[in-house]
């Protein structure tokens, strides 16, 4: 990990004045971040980034256009400095940049050469509950989100990744050329290299021609068969293959083309640039269609936490692409009875204190989920019949309902595993013995 540094006095003063979390005397960036945002966990790389960006904030030359361009580019595909997680690095940079941005003209902010992403990020830091800053309106930088002089194209995550790859390759090639130039004096080494390369190409051409003449009368060898890559090891069937997470519905509305559907905008912990995500109010979100219109009042969908299935293949529903599924409970049908979709229906509630993006798992079935479930293997269809609710209104997985997993012998599990986060067990309001899907 990178060497540590300390938070400057202005940043600490801002936190002590406006943070909703208790501020300790700790001034080491990673420890203070962990204290301020206990629900966020930081990898070694993220801890190093917190330290480095805190140092950038302390030494930032606010007259350097190059520095602003670098920061603007960094934030172009990120909601926060780390991507989507809050940290004290954001607060340190905000403290440094807020007085500067407040003096920028509209063109400097969002003009053709403006710093759109810095302005958007700064407004997010000062207003989002993610950071919990309780700033007076008079202390905030006044930003009009509708005053955009030149609109920018949304970031294409794949194109951005390819761009960074090419930049690295170009940097490597430039280093190699510089190394060759350093071997000669006043450019003589470079010319010598060029001449040697041309001579080598001529020799290789002559050798290739001779080889072709010698081998003209010989039988042509059959091309070697390319060795096939080893098949990817398939994970055993398990509820753990399903990516279940806590989601937070930021808004829900009726589907414009389907009476039975709601369209919800949900944040569920995806990093910026993840496929099938977009940005809403500074947060990375997915659009989700659910057949709950007429079963769950629209007002109950607003601003609430839910449990989402995050690795089903996206499906377009009446013109809107749905990129996850909201878990809900409904009464089980009697044998031979068809689901009439009349309800009642209750959304699955995560435990109090659970955060958006938090992993949800069935007790006894922990494991790493698939990136995306293969529809042909029907993992969801096979596992879902085991999703149920108990007499105590807890959600669980009953292995006996899935013949492929139930049975006798070593390694065979029995009974019910409760659906949990680190905060506790997921529940429903009233439906006992229900099916969950």
LOMI-352417 format. One record per residue: x negated, y negated, z of N, C-alpha, C in turn; residue in three letters. Coordinates in steps of 0.05 Angstrom, whole numbers, padded with zeros to 5 digits, always signed. Last residue first. Layout:
<sites>
XYZXYZXYZALA ...
</sites>
This chain:
<sites>
+00803+00295-00115+00792+00294-00141+00791+00265-00152UNK +00827+00341-00068+00812+00315-00071+00799+00316-00099UNK +00887+00366-00039+00865+00369-00058+00852+00341-00063UNK +00902+00372+00032+00906+00361+00005+00883+00370-00014UNK +00907+00382+00086+00908+00404+00067+00911+00396+00038UNK +00941+00320+00098+00927+00343+00108+00929+00366+00088UNK +00941+00251+00092+00945+00276+00077+00928+00299+00087UNK +00930+00202+00117+00952+00220+00128+00953+00247+00115UNK +00878+00178+00103+00896+00167+00123+00915+00187+00135UNK +00814+00212+00101+00838+00201+00088+00857+00192+00110UNK +00741+00206+00107+00768+00213+00115+00789+00203+00096UNK +00673+00226+00118+00693+00213+00102+00721+00223+00108UNK +00632+00218+00177+00648+00235+00159+00668+00218+00144UNK +00571+00178+00182+00592+00195+00192+00607+00210+00171UNK +00526+00152+00163+00542+00138+00183+00564+00155+00195UNK +00504+00181+00123+00488+00180+00148+00504+00166+00171UNK +00564+00215+00102+00541+00197+00097+00525+00197+00123UNK +00599+00275+00082+00587+00257+00101+00568+00237+00088UNK +00647+00324+00084+00636+00304+00067+00626+00281+00084UNK +00634+00388+00116+00647+00361+00116+00632+00342+00097UNK +00646+00452+00093+00625+00432+00098+00637+00405+00095UNK +00675+00512+00116+00679+00485+00105+00656+00467+00113UNK +00659+00581+00099+00671+00559+00114+00671+00533+00100UNK +00595+00606+00078+00623+00609+00084+00633+00584+00098UNK +00544+00624+00030+00555+00607+00051+00585+00612+00054UNK +00496+00672+00018+00523+00664+00012+00535+00648+00036UNK +00447+00690+00036+00448+00666+00020+00476+00656+00013UNK +00465+00759+00036+00446+00738+00043+00449+00714+00024UNK +00537+00774+00036+00509+00778+00030+00491+00755+00037UNK +00600+00756+00004+00584+00767+00025+00554+00768+00016UNK +00632+00694-00020+00626+00723-00019+00608+00731+00004UNK +00631+00638-00065+00640+00652-00042+00632+00681-00043UNK +00615+00618-00114+00598+00612-00091+00606+00628-00066UNK +00653+00632-00150+00625+00635-00158+00606+00631-00135UNK +00703+00619-00126+00694+00647-00127+00664+00650-00134UNK +00719+00571-00086+00702+00572-00110+00691+00600-00111UNK +00744+00571-00038+00761+00564-00062+00745+00565-00088UNK +00706+00579+00000+00723+00602-00007+00741+00596-00031UNK +00684+00530+00012+00670+00547-00007+00687+00571-00016UNK +00710+00470+00016+00716+00497+00025+00706+00517+00004UNK +00687+00409+00036+00685+00429+00014+00689+00457+00025UNK +00727+00353+00061+00706+00373+00062+00706+00391+00036UNK +00750+00299+00101+00746+00310+00074+00723+00330+00075UNK +00796+00299+00155+00768+00296+00145+00767+00310+00118UNK +00843+00306+00182+00842+00285+00161+00813+00280+00151UNK +00849+00349+00213+00839+00325+00227+00834+00302+00207UNK +00862+00388+00177+00884+00378+00195+00875+00354+00211UNK +00824+00366+00118+00830+00383+00141+00854+00372+00157UNK +00822+00368+00046+00824+00353+00071+00833+00372+00093UNK +00776+00387-00007+00801+00388+00008+00800+00370+00032UNK +00745+00419-00060+00748+00393-00047+00775+00392-00033UNK +00745+00465-00091+00737+00467-00063+00740+00442-00047UNK +00756+00449-00143+00777+00462-00128+00770+00466-00098UNK +00704+00427-00161+00725+00410-00150+00747+00425-00135UNK +00670+00466-00186+00666+00459-00158+00690+00444-00146UNK +00688+00470-00239+00684+00494-00223+00684+00488-00193UNK +00690+00419-00259+00715+00435-00259+00713+00460-00242UNK +00635+00405-00253+00656+00391-00238+00681+00408-00237UNK +00611+00441-00290+00604+00441-00262+00626+00428-00245UNK +00615+00455-00346+00639+00452-00329+00633+00455-00299UNK +00580+00458-00387+00576+00476-00365+00598+00475-00344UNK +00595+00417-00421+00598+00444-00430+00595+00465-00408UNK +00581+00369-00395+00609+00377-00397+00614+00406-00405UNK +00530+00364-00350+00535+00373-00377+00564+00383-00379UNK +00522+00306-00310+00532+00334-00313+00538+00340-00342UNK +00462+00272-00305+00489+00271-00316+00498+00300-00320UNK +00424+00285-00265+00426+00258-00275+00454+00253-00288UNK +00447+00324-00208+00439+00322-00236+00441+00292-00244UNK +00424+00313-00140+00444+00316-00161+00432+00315-00188UNK +00389+00350-00093+00386+00329-00112+00407+00333-00135UNK +00422+00366-00030+00405+00372-00053+00405+00348-00072UNK +00464+00398+00019+00447+00376+00011+00429+00385-00013UNK +00503+00429+00042+00499+00431+00014+00482+00408+00003UNK +00513+00420+00095+00503+00447+00088+00498+00450+00059UNK +00563+00374+00082+00547+00386+00102+00539+00415+00095UNK +00561+00340+00021+00575+00360+00038+00556+00373+00057UNK +00546+00270+00016+00540+00298+00012+00557+00315+00029UNK +00527+00208-00012+00547+00223+00002+00543+00252-00004UNK +00483+00152-00010+00488+00179-00019+00508+00193+00000UNK +00502+00085-00020+00493+00105-00001+00501+00133-00011UNK +00525+00047-00053+00502+00061-00063+00492+00083-00045UNK +00547+00005-00001+00549+00013-00029+00523+00025-00039UNK +00543+00034+00066+00536+00013+00046+00540+00024+00018UNK +00583+00044+00124+00570+00055+00100+00566+00033+00079UNK +00614+00022+00164+00585+00016+00164+00570+00027+00140UNK +00658+00077+00172+00652+00048+00176+00622+00044+00177UNK +00657+00127+00119+00657+00119+00147+00650+00089+00150UNK +00701+00121+00061+00675+00126+00074+00675+00117+00103UNK +00763+00149+00044+00750+00127+00058+00722+00136+00068UNK +00797+00164-00015+00779+00174+00006+00763+00151+00018UNK +00864+00142-00026+00836+00141-00032+00819+00152-00009UNK +00921+00181-00035+00906+00165-00016+00876+00165-00025UNK +00986+00190-00062+00957+00191-00066+00944+00172-00046UNK +01046+00232-00062+01031+00209-00055+01000+00213-00060UNK +01049+00233-00136+01038+00225-00110+01051+00240-00087UNK +01063+00248-00186+01081+00230-00172+01071+00222-00145UNK +01039+00284-00221+01027+00257-00218+01046+00237-00204UNK +01053+00335-00226+01071+00316-00239+01061+00287-00235UNK +01018+00393-00238+01016+00367-00225+01033+00347-00240UNK +01059+00453-00236+01042+00434-00250+01041+00407-00236UNK +01057+00515-00201+01069+00488-00204+01049+00470-00219UNK +01031+00562-00192+01047+00561-00216+01059+00533-00221UNK +01030+00551-00123+01022+00569-00145+01041+00567-00168UNK +01038+00480-00110+01044+00508-00104+01035+00525-00127UNK +00986+00431-00107+01009+00442-00120+01013+00471-00111UNK +00968+00389-00052+00963+00412-00069+00988+00422-00082UNK +00973+00318-00051+00982+00344-00042+00975+00366-00062UNK +00911+00282-00059+00939+00285-00065+00948+00313-00056UNK +00857+00234-00054+00871+00259-00045+00900+00258-00053UNK +00803+00211-00096+00829+00207-00082+00841+00234-00075UNK +00745+00179-00120+00757+00202-00107+00783+00195-00092UNK +00736+00150-00184+00742+00145-00155+00756+00169-00143UNK +00682+00158-00229+00709+00166-00221+00713+00161-00191UNK +00650+00123-00284+00650+00138-00258+00678+00146-00252UNK +00658+00093-00329+00631+00103-00324+00628+00116-00297UNK +00699+00082-00385+00699+00088-00356+00674+00103-00349UNK +00711+00034-00433+00693+00056-00425+00692+00058-00395UNK +00773+00023-00463+00754+00014-00442+00738+00038-00433UNK +00808+00046-00500+00792+00023-00509+00772+00013-00488UNK +00833+00087-00470+00849+00066-00483+00832+00041-00489UNK +00775+00104-00444+00803+00107-00438+00819+00083-00448UNK +00717+00139-00456+00732+00115-00464+00762+00120-00461UNK +00674+00164-00406+00697+00169-00424+00711+00143-00431UNK +00609+00188-00386+00628+00166-00390+00650+00173-00411UNK +00602+00248-00350+00597+00235-00375+00618+00213-00379UNK +00588+00239-00280+00605+00250-00301+00598+00235-00327UNK +00561+00217-00237+00545+00230-00258+00563+00246-00278UNK +00589+00196-00194+00573+00178-00210+00559+00191-00234UNK +00647+00189-00159+00631+00209-00173+00616+00195-00195UNK +00653+00150-00100+00653+00152-00129+00637+00176-00138UNK +00694+00127-00048+00674+00146-00056+00676+00151-00086UNK +00698+00057-00028+00710+00082-00037+00687+00102-00041UNK +00716-00005+00003+00696+00016-00002+00711+00042-00010UNK +00749-00062-00029+00747-00040-00009+00725-00021-00017UNK +00767-00105-00061+00746-00109-00041+00742-00087-00021UNK +00830-00078-00077+00812-00101-00078+00792-00101-00055UNK +00867-00039-00073+00843-00032-00088+00822-00054-00086UNK +00912-00059-00050+00895-00040-00033+00869-00033-00047UNK +00935-00087-00091+00922-00102-00069+00905-00085-00051UNK +00959-00046-00121+00935-00060-00131+00920-00075-00109UNK +00978+00014-00087+00982-00014-00093+00957-00028-00101UNK +00976+00075-00120+00962+00060-00099+00967+00030-00106UNK +01012+00089-00159+01007+00108-00137+00994+00094-00114UNK +01014+00050-00197+01040+00062-00189+01037+00081-00166UNK +00952+00068-00220+00973+00048-00222+01000+00061-00217UNK +00913+00106-00222+00925+00101-00196+00947+00080-00196UNK +00873+00130-00257+00901+00133-00261+00917+00129-00235UNK +00819+00086-00271+00830+00107-00254+00861+00106-00257UNK +00757+00066-00298+00786+00068-00302+00797+00091-00285UNK +00704+00024-00282+00717+00050-00277+00747+00048-00281UNK +00641-00003-00295+00670-00005-00300+00683+00022-00297UNK +00590-00018-00247+00602-00001-00268+00632-00007-00271UNK +00539-00068-00233+00565-00055-00229+00571-00035-00252UNK +00496-00108-00197+00497-00087-00217+00522-00070-00213UNK +00512-00177-00184+00509-00149-00175+00511-00130-00199UNK +00525-00228-00200+00498-00223-00191+00493-00195-00182UNK +00578-00223-00218+00572-00240-00194+00544-00233-00182UNK +00558-00167-00251+00582-00183-00244+00576-00197-00217UNK +00529-00132-00305+00525-00149-00282+00551-00166-00277UNK +00533-00061-00319+00532-00089-00328+00528-00106-00302UNK +00517+00006-00342+00522-00014-00321+00522-00042-00334UNK +00500+00045-00377+00529+00043-00371+00535+00025-00347UNK +00434+00053-00350+00453+00058-00372+00482+00056-00361UNK +00404+00002-00311+00414+00030-00313+00435+00031-00336UNK +00391-00051-00303+00382-00038-00328+00391-00009-00331UNK +00381-00048-00233+00386-00064-00256+00375-00050-00281UNK +00404+00013-00200+00384-00007-00206+00391-00023-00231UNK +00467+00023-00166+00450+00027-00190+00429+00006-00192UNK +00503+00018-00124+00475+00022-00118+00457+00027-00142UNK +00554+00008-00141+00549+00034-00128+00519+00040-00126UNK +00608-00036-00151+00579-00033-00147+00574-00008-00131UNK +00659-00039-00199+00650-00026-00174+00619-00027-00174UNK +00719-00058-00223+00690-00066-00225+00678-00058-00198UNK +00772-00021-00252+00758-00031-00228+00729-00037-00235UNK +00834-00017-00279+00806-00020-00287+00792-00034-00264UNK +00886+00032-00273+00873+00008-00264+00845+00007-00276UNK +00939+00061-00313+00911+00058-00306+00905+00031-00292UNK +00990+00067-00333+00983+00083-00310+00955+00078-00299UNK +00995+00035-00379+01011+00028-00355+01002+00043-00330UNK +00945+00009-00418+00955+00034-00407+00969+00028-00380UNK +00920-00037-00436+00932-00019-00456+00944+00007-00445UNK +00898-00065-00394+00915-00080-00413+00930-00062-00433UNK +00902-00041-00328+00891-00036-00355+00909-00050-00375UNK +00900-00087-00274+00915-00068-00290+00902-00066-00318UNK +00841-00091-00233+00863-00103-00248+00877-00081-00264UNK +00795-00106-00181+00811-00086-00195+00834-00100-00209UNK +00729-00120-00157+00755-00129-00166+00769-00106-00180UNK +00693-00092-00127+00691-00121-00126+00717-00133-00137UNK +00690-00035-00089+00705-00047-00110+00705-00078-00107UNK +00634+00001-00076+00648-00023-00066+00663-00036-00090UNK +00619+00070-00061+00623+00047-00079+00638+00025-00066UNK +00576+00121-00042+00594+00100-00032+00595+00078-00054UNK +00572+00178-00085+00561+00155-00072+00583+00137-00061UNK +00552+00240-00112+00573+00225-00098+00560+00202-00082UNK +00537+00277-00163+00526+00252-00151+00549+00237-00138UNK +00533+00346-00158+00551+00324-00163+00541+00299-00148UNK +00501+00385-00138+00496+00376-00166+00512+00351-00173UNK +00520+00401-00090+00499+00381-00089+00492+00370-00117UNK +00554+00443-00098+00566+00416-00096+00545+00394-00097UNK +00522+00487-00145+00524+00477-00118+00539+00450-00119UNK +00485+00534-00182+00511+00521-00178+00514+00512-00149UNK +00414+00520-00189+00437+00538-00182+00462+00521-00177UNK +00385+00488-00245+00391+00488-00217+00414+00506-00211UNK +00340+00515-00293+00368+00507-00286+00373+00509-00257UNK +00281+00491-00319+00293+00509-00299+00321+00498-00291UNK +00276+00482-00388+00278+00469-00362+00293+00488-00343UNK +00232+00524-00426+00259+00516-00420+00260+00504-00392UNK +00171+00500-00454+00185+00518-00435+00212+00507-00428UNK +00169+00485-00524+00165+00478-00496+00182+00496-00478UNK +00141+00529-00572+00164+00517-00561+00160+00509-00532UNK +00086+00518-00613+00096+00531-00589+00119+00516-00577UNK +00092+00523-00683+00089+00506-00659+00101+00520-00635UNK +00055+00567-00722+00081+00561-00710+00076+00544-00685UNK +00012+00546-00773+00015+00557-00747+00043+00549-00736UNK +00022+00562-00842+00020+00542-00820+00026+00556-00794UNK -00019+00609-00876+00008+00602-00866+00005+00582-00843UNK -00069+00589-00922-00061+00601-00896-00033+00591-00888UNK -00075+00604-00990-00068+00584-00970-00058+00598-00944UNK -00130+00636-01017-00102+00637-01009-00097+00617-00987UNK -00176+00599-01059-00170+00616-01036-00140+00615-01030UNK -00191+00565-01098-00185+00592-01106-00176+00610-01083UNK -00201+00516-01070-00180+00517-01090-00172+00545-01097UNK -00240+00507-01033-00218+00524-01025-00196+00527-01046UNK -00276+00473-01059-00285+00500-01051-00261+00518-01046UNK -00243+00427-01065-00253+00441-01088-00262+00469-01082UNK -00234+00412-01012-00211+00419-01028-00220+00435-01053UNK -00285+00400-00995-00271+00423-00983-00248+00432-01000UNK -00295+00355-01026-00311+00379-01030-00296+00403-01019UNK -00258+00319-01003-00256+00327-01032-00271+00352-01038UNK -00276+00315-00951-00250+00326-00956-00246+00335-00985UNK -00325+00291-00960-00325+00318-00948-00298+00331-00954UNK -00308+00241-00980-00324+00259-00997-00323+00287-00987UNK -00280+00221-00935-00266+00225-00960-00281+00244-00978UNK -00322+00217-00898-00300+00236-00892-00284+00242-00918UNK -00352+00178-00923-00364+00205-00919-00342+00225-00915UNK -00316+00135-00919-00326+00144-00946-00336+00172-00944UNK -00311+00129-00864-00287+00136-00880-00295+00146-00907UNK -00363+00113-00851-00352+00138-00840-00329+00148-00857UNK -00365+00063-00874-00383+00084-00884-00373+00112-00875UNK -00327+00036-00843-00323+00039-00872-00340+00062-00883UNK -00352+00038-00793-00326+00051-00796-00321+00056-00826UNK -00398+00009-00802-00401+00037-00795-00375+00052-00800UNK -00375-00041-00811-00390-00029-00833-00392+00001-00828UNK -00353-00051-00760-00336-00050-00784-00349-00035-00806UNK -00399-00052-00728-00378-00032-00723-00360-00028-00748UNK -00424-00096-00749-00437-00070-00752-00417-00048-00748UNK -00388-00136-00734-00392-00130-00762-00405-00103-00767UNK -00395-00133-00679-00369-00127-00690-00371-00120-00720UNK -00448-00147-00672-00439-00120-00664-00413-00113-00676UNK -00448-00200-00687-00462-00181-00704-00453-00153-00698UNK -00425-00237-00653-00408-00224-00672-00421-00203-00689UNK -00468-00251-00619-00456-00271-00637-00440-00258-00659UNK -00490-00185-00614-00495-00212-00607-00483-00230-00628UNK -00451-00128-00591-00469-00142-00609-00473-00170-00600UNK -00417-00111-00550-00441-00096-00555-00461-00110-00573UNK -00372-00142-00547-00393-00147-00528-00418-00132-00533UNK -00338-00120-00585-00351-00145-00591-00374-00151-00572UNK -00321-00074-00557-00338-00071-00581-00353-00097-00587UNK -00290-00099-00518-00313-00083-00510-00332-00079-00533UNK -00250-00122-00548-00268-00140-00533-00293-00125-00525UNK -00225-00076-00566-00238-00093-00585-00258-00112-00571UNK -00205-00056-00517-00224-00040-00532-00239-00057-00552UNK -00169-00096-00502-00193-00090-00485-00214-00075-00500UNK -00132-00091-00542-00147-00116-00540-00172-00112-00523UNK -00111-00041-00530-00126-00044-00555-00143-00070-00554UNK -00086-00053-00481-00108-00033-00482-00124-00036-00507UNK -00048-00090-00497-00069-00098-00478-00092-00079-00478UNK -00017-00058-00529-00031-00080-00541-00054-00090-00523UNK +00004-00023-00490-00013-00012-00512-00029-00034-00524UNK +00034-00060-00460+00012-00045-00448-00007-00034-00468UNK +00071-00076-00499+00053-00096-00487+00029-00083-00474UNK +00098-00029-00508+00082-00040-00530+00062-00061-00519UNK +00125-00024-00459+00106-00003-00468+00087-00014-00489UNK +00157-00069-00459+00136-00067-00439+00115-00046-00447UNK +00191-00055-00502+00175-00079-00503+00151-00077-00484UNK +00217-00010-00482+00200-00007-00505+00181-00031-00507UNK +00246-00036-00441+00227-00015-00434+00207-00011-00456UNK +00279-00069-00471+00260-00081-00452+00239-00061-00444UNK +00309-00033-00499+00291-00050-00514+00270-00062-00496UNK +00338-00010-00457+00320+00007-00473+00299-00010-00488UNK +00367-00055-00438+00348-00041-00421+00328-00025-00436UNK +00377-00116-00464+00379-00088-00473+00358-00072-00457UNK +00406-00171-00434+00382-00154-00436+00390-00126-00444UNK +00448-00215-00473+00444-00196-00451+00420-00179-00456UNK +00424-00277-00498+00434-00251-00503+00429-00233-00479UNK +00444-00340-00471+00423-00321-00477+00436-00294-00482UNK +00468-00405-00490+00473-00378-00479+00451-00359-00489UNK +00450-00467-00470+00445-00447-00491+00449-00419-00479UNK +00476-00492-00426+00471-00507-00451+00466-00488-00475UNK +00525-00481-00382+00503-00466-00395+00499-00479-00422UNK +00562-00491-00334+00545-00510-00349+00521-00495-00360UNK +00587-00455-00303+00598-00459-00329+00581-00478-00346UNK +00561-00455-00254+00557-00431-00271+00568-00435-00299UNK +00527-00506-00227+00552-00502-00241+00549-00478-00260UNK +00497-00514-00166+00495-00500-00192+00523-00496-00203UNK +00462-00546-00117+00487-00548-00132+00483-00536-00160UNK +00431-00511-00066+00427-00524-00092+00453-00523-00108UNK +00454-00525+00001+00451-00508-00023+00444-00524-00047UNK +00464-00559+00042+00437-00548+00041+00433-00531+00016UNK +00517-00571+00038+00499-00593+00034+00470-00583+00032UNK +00541-00524+00054+00542-00531+00025+00522-00553+00019UNK +00498-00487+00098+00518-00507+00093+00518-00515+00064UNK +00487-00417+00096+00478-00444+00090+00502-00463+00088UNK +00475-00362+00119+00497-00380+00125+00489-00409+00122UNK +00456-00306+00083+00448-00333+00091+00473-00351+00095UNK +00462-00253+00067+00474-00261+00092+00464-00289+00101UNK +00449-00222+00023+00427-00235+00038+00437-00246+00065UNK +00499-00204+00007+00476-00185+00008+00453-00196+00025UNK +00533-00245+00001+00533-00232+00028+00510-00212+00030UNK +00505-00298-00038+00514-00270-00036+00513-00260-00007UNK +00485-00351-00040+00514-00346-00037+00522-00318-00031UNK +00431-00354-00049+00443-00373-00029+00472-00367-00023UNK +00422-00314-00087+00409-00312-00060+00424-00330-00040UNK +00451-00333-00132+00458-00308-00119+00447-00306-00090UNK +00422-00378-00145+00450-00382-00137+00460-00357-00122UNK +00374-00353-00160+00374-00372-00137+00403-00376-00127UNK +00390-00324-00206+00381-00310-00182+00382-00328-00157UNK +00404-00366-00241+00424-00346-00234+00416-00332-00208UNK +00354-00392-00245+00377-00406-00235+00399-00386-00225UNK +00323-00351-00267+00315-00362-00241+00339-00376-00229UNK +00349-00344-00316+00350-00322-00296+00341-00331-00269UNK +00342-00392-00345+00369-00382-00338+00368-00362-00315UNK +00305-00437-00354+00299-00414-00338+00326-00403-00327UNK +00300-00463-00423+00306-00463-00395+00300-00437-00381UNK +00295-00476-00475+00270-00467-00462+00275-00466-00432UNK +00349-00488-00484+00335-00469-00502+00310-00458-00489UNK +00375-00495-00417+00371-00503-00444+00357-00482-00460UNK +00384-00488-00363+00396-00469-00381+00395-00478-00410UNK +00346-00523-00335+00359-00500-00323+00368-00479-00344UNK +00331-00563-00369+00310-00547-00356+00322-00521-00344UNK +00382-00583-00381+00366-00570-00402+00344-00553-00391UNK +00397-00606-00332+00413-00583-00343+00397-00569-00365UNK +00335-00616-00294+00357-00626-00311+00373-00602-00321UNK +00316-00602-00227+00315-00596-00255+00339-00608-00269UNK +00319-00608-00173+00311-00632-00188+00311-00627-00218UNK +00331-00559-00154+00351-00580-00149+00345-00605-00165UNK +00285-00531-00163+00307-00526-00181+00328-00548-00178UNK +00254-00550-00119+00245-00554-00146+00269-00553-00166UNK +00280-00532-00072+00276-00561-00077+00268-00568-00105UNK +00279-00475-00084+00304-00490-00082+00300-00520-00086UNK +00228-00450-00082+00239-00459-00108+00264-00477-00106UNK +00215-00436-00030+00196-00451-00046+00209-00464-00070UNK +00260-00408-00013+00251-00431+00003+00232-00449-00014UNK +00259-00366-00052+00281-00385-00051+00273-00411-00036UNK +00213-00339-00036+00214-00352-00062+00236-00373-00064UNK +00231-00320+00014+00207-00336+00012+00206-00352-00015UNK +00276-00290-00001+00279-00313+00016+00255-00332+00014UNK +00251-00249-00032+00271-00266-00044+00275-00292-00028UNK +00220-00225+00008+00207-00238-00014+00226-00257-00029UNK +00254-00200+00042+00245-00226+00051+00230-00240+00029UNK +00305-00169+00001+00280-00169+00017+00272-00197+00024UNK +00356-00127-00026+00347-00152-00015+00321-00148+00000UNK +00355-00089-00088+00353-00090-00059+00345-00117-00049UNK +00352-00089-00142+00379-00093-00131+00378-00095-00100UNK +00298-00111-00154+00316-00098-00173+00345-00103-00164UNK +00266-00142-00123+00260-00113-00124+00278-00098-00144UNK +00289-00192-00130+00260-00188-00137+00254-00159-00140UNK +00354-00177-00157+00336-00188-00137+00307-00183-00145UNK +00371-00162-00208+00388-00179-00192+00373-00192-00169UNK +00336-00160-00270+00338-00153-00242+00357-00172-00228UNK +00319-00175-00320+00333-00149-00318+00336-00140-00289UNK +00296-00224-00310+00315-00221-00333+00331-00195-00332UNK +00258-00232-00273+00285-00231-00263+00306-00225-00285UNK +00211-00234-00304+00214-00212-00284+00244-00209-00276UNK +00221-00281-00332+00220-00256-00347+00224-00232-00328UNK +00216-00318-00290+00241-00316-00305+00243-00290-00321UNK +00163-00310-00275+00184-00303-00256+00210-00300-00271UNK +00138-00328-00323+00133-00301-00313+00155-00292-00294UNK +00156-00381-00325+00163-00362-00347+00159-00333-00338UNK +00132-00402-00279+00161-00401-00281+00170-00381-00303UNK +00078-00398-00294+00088-00384-00271+00118-00381-00272UNK +00077-00433-00338+00070-00404-00342+00081-00388-00319UNK +00086-00482-00317+00107-00470-00334+00102-00440-00338UNK +00068-00506-00256+00059-00488-00277+00082-00475-00292UNK +00083-00534-00213+00079-00550-00238+00072-00532-00261UNK +00083-00502-00170+00109-00509-00181+00107-00528-00205UNK +00047-00449-00156+00042-00476-00168+00068-00484-00182UNK +00051-00410-00099+00064-00417-00125+00058-00446-00133UNK +00033-00385-00054+00013-00399-00071+00025-00409-00097UNK +00078-00363-00030+00061-00381-00014+00043-00397-00032UNK +00098-00330-00071+00114-00353-00061+00097-00373-00046UNK +00057-00293-00074+00063-00310-00097+00078-00335-00088UNK +00065-00268-00025+00040-00283-00029+00043-00302-00053UNK +00113-00244-00036+00112-00263-00014+00087-00280-00017UNK +00098-00209-00076+00115-00232-00083+00116-00252-00061UNK +00065-00173-00045+00054-00188-00068+00071-00213-00075UNK +00102-00152-00007+00078-00167+00002+00067-00185-00021UNK +00139-00128-00042+00148-00148-00022+00124-00165-00014UNK +00106-00090-00068+00118-00112-00083+00127-00135-00065UNK +00096-00055-00026+00073-00070-00038+00084-00094-00053UNK +00147-00036-00019+00134-00051+00003+00111-00067-00007UNK +00154-00010-00067+00171-00033-00061+00159-00049-00038UNK +00117+00031-00062+00114+00012-00084+00130-00013-00078UNK +00138+00059-00018+00111+00046-00016+00108+00025-00037UNK +00209+00040-00013+00187+00058-00020+00160+00044-00016UNK +00255+00021+00036+00235+00012+00016+00214+00033+00012UNK +00324+00017+00046+00299+00032+00052+00280+00026+00029UNK +00374-00022+00077+00357-00018+00053+00332-00002+00062UNK +00398-00030+00124+00410-00010+00107+00394-00005+00082UNK +00370-00071+00150+00366-00043+00159+00378-00022+00140UNK +00346-00126+00137+00364-00110+00120+00360-00080+00126UNK +00313-00147+00177+00335-00163+00166+00356-00146+00152UNK +00276-00106+00185+00292-00116+00208+00316-00131+00198UNK +00253-00100+00135+00267-00077+00147+00285-00085+00170UNK +00230-00151+00130+00251-00142+00112+00267-00119+00123UNK +00192-00149+00171+00214-00168+00173+00237-00160+00155UNK +00159-00110+00149+00172-00104+00174+00196-00123+00179UNK +00141-00136+00103+00156-00111+00100+00171-00104+00126UNK +00116-00186+00123+00139-00185+00104+00154-00159+00104UNK +00107-00203+00190+00096-00187+00168+00119-00180+00149UNK +00128-00229+00232+00124-00245+00208+00112-00229+00186UNK +00172-00222+00287+00156-00208+00267+00153-00226+00242UNK +00206-00241+00323+00181-00257+00320+00163-00244+00299UNK +00271-00233+00291+00250-00226+00311+00226-00245+00307UNK +00336-00255+00284+00309-00258+00274+00289-00252+00296UNK +00397-00222+00270+00379-00233+00290+00350-00233+00279UNK +00432-00244+00210+00419-00223+00226+00401-00236+00247UNK +00448-00288+00182+00469-00275+00199+00457-00253+00216UNK +00405-00345+00178+00410-00316+00174+00431-00306+00193UNK +00394-00399+00187+00417-00392+00171+00423-00362+00168UNK +00350-00410+00221+00372-00429+00220+00397-00417+00208UNK +00315-00369+00213+00324-00374+00241+00349-00392+00241UNK +00306-00376+00158+00318-00351+00168+00330-00356+00196UNK +00280-00426+00157+00305-00422+00142+00320-00398+00153UNK +00234-00413+00187+00252-00433+00197+00279-00431+00183UNK +00209-00376+00154+00219-00367+00180+00239-00387+00192UNK +00197-00410+00111+00215-00387+00107+00226-00378+00134UNK +00162-00446+00136+00186-00456+00124+00207-00434+00120UNK +00118-00413+00152+00135-00425+00173+00162-00436+00161UNK +00110-00352+00114+00103-00380+00122+00125-00391+00140UNK +00094-00286+00134+00114-00304+00123+00108-00333+00132UNK +00030-00257+00118+00050-00267+00137+00070-00285+00123UNK +00009-00193+00092+00007-00222+00094+00028-00231+00114UNK -00029-00133+00079-00007-00148+00089-00012-00178+00089UNK -00049-00099+00018-00056-00111+00044-00033-00130+00052UNK -00007-00048-00010-00023-00072-00011-00029-00083+00016UNK -00017+00024+00000+00000+00000+00000-00017-00025+00000UNK 
</sites>
